[in-house]
Amino acid sequence: MAQTLINFRIDEQIKKQMEQICSELGITMSTAFNIFAKKMIRERRIPFEVSVDPFYSESNVRAISESIKELLNGKVVVKTMEELKELENE
């Protein structure tokens, strides 16, 4: 079967981690991508679940941004562990 070259970009740290795992499995990254491609063709879908991390939802990102603004503006509430435990028991 004729071979073809595919170039794409990947985060350097992800590449290093993938190379390490492939090495432990005794395969190359090229083999790993070929396994992925063949499974995708056979199943006619991405062969694993793809979902959005709810942490990065629009409302959560807005809430985090707002919290950062309040922190930077000095609007911080400080409680001791004892005070937090008292609030928990109320």
Secondary structure in CASP SS format (residue, H / E / C, confidence):
PFRMAT SS
TARGET T0000
AUTHOR 0000-0000-0000
METHOD secondary structure of the structure
MODEL  1
M C 1.00
A C 1.00
Q C 1.00
T C 1.00
L C 1.00
I C 1.00
N C 1.00
F C 1.00
R C 1.00
I C 1.00
D C 1.00
E H 1.00
Q H 1.00
I H 1.00
K H 1.00
K H 1.00
Q H 1.00
M H 1.00
E H 1.00
Q H 1.00
I H 1.00
C H 1.00
S H 1.00
E H 1.00
L H 1.00
G C 1.00
I C 1.00
T C 1.00
M H 1.00
S H 1.00
T H 1.00
A H 1.00
F H 1.00
N H 1.00
I H 1.00
F H 1.00
A H 1.00
K H 1.00
K H 1.00
M H 1.00
I H 1.00
R H 1.00
E H 1.00
R C 1.00
R C 1.00
I C 1.00
P C 1.00
F C 1.00
E C 1.00
V C 1.00
S C 1.00
V C 1.00
D C 1.00
P H 1.00
F H 1.00
Y H 1.00
S C 1.00
E H 1.00
S H 1.00
N H 1.00
V H 1.00
R H 1.00
A H 1.00
I H 1.00
S H 1.00
E H 1.00
S H 1.00
I H 1.00
K H 1.00
E H 1.00
L H 1.00
L H 1.00
N C 1.00
G C 1.00
K C 1.00
V C 1.00
V C 1.00
V C 1.00
K C 1.00
T C 1.00
M H 1.00
E H 1.00
E H 1.00
L H 1.00
K H 1.00
E H 1.00
L H 1.00
E H 1.00
N H 1.00
E C 1.00
END
